[in-house]
Amino acid sequence: MTSAHPYDAQIRALYADFVDGWNRRSGAAVAAVFADDGDMIGYDGTSVSGRLSIASDLRRVFGSHPTATYVAVVRSVRAVTDGVAVLHAHAGMIPPGEDDVDPGLHSIHTLVAVDEGGGRWKTTLFQATPAAWLGRRDARDALTQELRGLLATAR
């Protein structure tokens, strides 16, 4: 058993701010969680480098078409080394105009956070990986039910 990361709450808050910014469709809010030289790899494999480029790219994305809303659950936060931590989460997407997660759009979110000094954590890498769980329908269904439970308590 591993102990909780000493900055667990700050790193979880960083991820929560990312999800909140995404769900508000605010490129500036999403980019605010990134280090100046942070990288974001999207669900479709698109890669964007640099906080300002992330903000600009997401403004374009949010302005050009409706995007799914995330509902997510953090699975772990662990230290990699002093001043570096990794957060893993499972996320579901609620397609635009819908009110339920689409099991075919689940993803695994990986966030690598760095302490920029004095406990001020920023995202150096965020990656969304499609989670098809091929041959493991039971795992996909369990996650779908867990995410639906989160939706029910949020309403």
N, C-alpha and C positions, 0 to 999 in steps of 0.2 A: 504494500500500500504506500502511495506517495503522499506527502503532505501538501497542503494547499500552497500555491505560489504566494509569496509575501505581498505581491501587488495584484492578487487575483481580482479584487473588486475593480481596480482601475482598468485592467485589461478587459474584463467583461463589459465595463462601461464603454470602452472604446468600440467594441463590437456592437453593443446596443446602439451607440450613436451612428455607426455605419448603417445598420438596419433601419433605424429611424429616418436618417437622411434619405436612404433609398426609397423608403415607403412614402416619404413626403415629396419624392421626385425633385430633390434639391442637389444638384451637382456640387454646389458650394459646401453644403453640409456633409456630404459623403467625403469630399476631398479634405475637409478640415481634420479628419482623423488620421490622415497620412503624413508621414515625414516628407520634407521637401523633395527628397529623391525616391519616394515610395513607388511601388509598382502594384498594378491591379490587373489580374487576369480574370476576365469574365467567363460566364457560363458557356459562351460560344467560342472561347479560346482567344478572344481579342485581348491584346496586351497593351497597356498604357503606362508610360513611365513619367513620373514627376507629378507632384501635387497639383500644380497649375494645369497641366495637361489632362489630368484626371477630371478636374472640375470642368474644363472646357469640353472634353469628350462627353461627359455625362449631361451637360447642358444640351448638347446636340441630341443625344439619345433621348432624353426626357422630352425635349421639344419636338422631336420628329415622329414619335409614335408612343402609344400607351405601353407601359411596362408592367410586369407582374409585381405583386406585393409579396414581400417575404414574411414568413412566420418561421421562427428559428428557435432552436434549443442548443445551448452550449453543452458540449460533452466533456471538455477538459481544458485546463490551462496548466501548462507546465513550463518550468525553466529549461532553457537550452544551455545557457551559460549566464554569468552575471550580466544583467542589463538586456537580456534577450529572452523572450518567451514565445510560445506557440499556443494558439487557441484553436481547438477543433469544434465545429458545430455542425448540426444537421439542419437543413432548411428546406422548407416547402415553398412553392410559389402558387399564389392565387392569381390566375389569369385575369386580365382586365375585364371588368363587367361581370365577373363571377364572385361567389362568396365562399368557395371551398378550394382547398389545395388540389392540384392536379398531381396524382401519384406518378405520372410520367415525367414530372419536372423537378423531382427532389434533387437536392445537391448537397455536397459536403463543402463546407466553408473552412478554409485554413487561413488564419491570420497570424502573421509573425510581427510581434511588437518589439520595439526597442525603447529603452529608457534614454531620453535625450538629456537627462540631467535632472536631479532633484525629484525623481519619481514622476516626471512628465513623460508619459508613454505615448508613442505614435506608431502607426502601422507602417512597416517597411515593405510588407508584401501581403496582399489579399488575393486568394484564389478561390474561385467557385468551380467545383468539379461536378459534372452530372453524375448522379447516383442511380444507375439503372438496376443494380443488384440482380443482374442476369442470373437466372436459375435460383434466385433466393426471394421469391415472391413473398414469403412469410416475413422477411425482414422489411421489405418495402411496405407491406400492409401494416406492420406494427408501427413503423414510423408515421405512416399516414394517420393512423388512429391517434398516436401521441400528438401530432401537430393539430389535428382536429380538436383534441382536448384543450390545447392551448388557445385555439380560436374561441372555443365555447366559453372559457373563463375570461377572455378579453372582452367579450360582448356584454 
